[in-house]
Amino acid sequence: MWKYPPYSPTVEDGILYGRGTTDCKINLAAYMDALELLFKDGYRPDFDIYLAFGYNEEIMGGPRPGAKLICDALKERNISFGMILDESGSLYHTPDGNIAGKLVISEKGYADIEISRVKKGGHSARTIGHSALGEIANAICLIENNPMEQRLTDPVVLMLEKGAPYMKDEKLKDLCRDVRK
């Protein structure tokens, strides 16, 4: 249902159409531009700054998952971080409540979940309760029917409020300006 072919960039009335035409590219440009301006102004940090950009987040389990390769390389080199910025959006921590004392700012998380069930088989003419496949299907329905709560964290709210004056669409501008309500 694309108005224009998704994998062929099309410009009409000054607007670029195509799948992924803006997705994360502004972040990439902003990170590099900000660092260039800081360095140009004489900023010299007393720590290393790493920029790591992936290209294939939709195929995490694919042949060369970029984020995993980046993480593996950094781990192999014993590199740890004081702060990680990832697309911006929300604050999150590991299940134990922290990330080795590090602050991580990100937009969303990612998880692969494997569900398995081992159960004694039977005969299709004499089933006993649910099959293993039926129990897995029920578990999937429970997960699907109980999504995680969506919430706006302070960094997201601040980003929306600060960006509101620059938005062309008045309804969106009002919504972002009043996002705390």
N, C-alpha and C positions, 0 to 999 in steps of 0.2 A: 504494500500500500504506500510505497514511497512516491512522493511527487516527482522526484528526479532519481535517476539510477544511483543507488547508495554508494557504489564504489567508483563513481566517476564524478569528480568535483564539478559543480555547476554554480556559476555566479549569475544571479538575477536581481536587479535593482539593488546592487551593492551588498547582497547577502550571499554567503557561501553555503551551498547545500551539499550534503553527503554524509555518510555514516562516519562518525568520529571526527568531524571537521573541527570541533572545538574541544572535544573531550581531553582534558588534561594538558593540552598544548599550551594554554595560557599559563598554567602553573609552571611548566618547564621553562617557558620564556621568562616568566617573572622571577623565578629562582636565579637564573643565570644573569639576568639584567640587574637584579638587586645586588648580587655579589660583585659584578663588574663595577657598579656605581660605588659600592663601599670601598673596593680596592682602589678605584680611581681617586677617591677622596682621602686615601692614605690609611685606611683601616687595615691593620695587620693583627689578626687574632693570635693568641698564644696557644691555639689548638688547631688541629686539622679539621678541614671541612670536606666531607664526601658528598658528592651528588651521584645518585644511582637512579637511573631511569630504565624502567622495563617497557616492554612493548606488547606483551601477550597475556595480560591478566585474565582474559576470558578463557584461556586454555591452560589453566594452572596444572592440570594433570597431563598436559601434552608432552611432546617429545623434548622440549627445552624450556621448561617454565623459568622465565627470566628472574623473577623475584627469588626463587629458591637458589638459582645459580649465584646470584649476588650475595645472598645470605651465607651460602656455603663458602664462598671465596673470602668474605670478611671474617667468618669464624675461623677458617684455616689460618688466617693471618693474625689471629688474636686481637682483632680490632673491636673495641667496645665504644659506646656512644654516651654522651651526656644528654643529648636530645635528638629525637628523630621527628622529622616533619614528613607527613605522607598525605598529600592532597588537601590537607586541612579539613577541619570539621568537628571532630569530637575528641575528648580525652579518653583513653582507655588504659587499663592495666591488665596484668596477667591474672589468672585465677587466684593467686595468693595475695593479690592486692597491689602489687607493684611490678615494675620492670627493672629489677636490680637497681632501684632508686632512680630510674631514668623517667623522664617525662616524654610521652609520645603523643603527638597530635596527629589525628588522622580523620578521614571521612567515614570510613566504614571498615568492617572486618571481613574476613574470608574464612571459610571452614569447609573441609571435605568431611563428610560423616559416612562411615561404613556401618551398616546394620547387618548383623548375621544372627541366625538362630539355628541351633542344632536340635533336632527333635526326632524321636523314633518315627519311622515311616509307617505307613499302613496300606490298606487296599482301598481303592476308590469306592468300592461297594460298601465298605465298612469303616468309615472315617470316625475318628474319636476327637471331638472338639475341632479346633482350628488346626490347620496344617502349619508348618513352619513358615511357608510363604504367606498364608493368611495372617499370621501374627506379625510378620514384617510389614505387610500392607496396613494393618491396624496402627502399627507404630508410626509409619509414614503419615497416615491420616491425622494422628495426634499431633505430630510436629507441625504439619501444614495448618491445622485448625487452631494452633496456639502460637502464633508468631510472636517474636520478641517485641516488646513495647518500643514504639518509635518515640524519640525525644529530641529536643533541641538543646544542645549543651551551650555553655557560655561562649566558646569560640565561634560556634556557628551563628548564634544570635548576634554577636558583635560584627561578624563578617557581613551578615545580611543588613544590619542597621547602617553600617558604614558604606555599603554598596548601594543602598536605596536611592540616594540622590542622583546617581549616575544611570539609573534604569529609565528606559524610554516608555515602557508600558506603565501607565498610571496606576492600574489596579495592582500590579506586581510591586510597584514602588510603595504604595500604601501598605500592602501586606508586609513587606520587609521592614518598613519603617516602624510598624506596630507589632512586630513579631512576638514581643513579650506578652501581649494581651492574649 
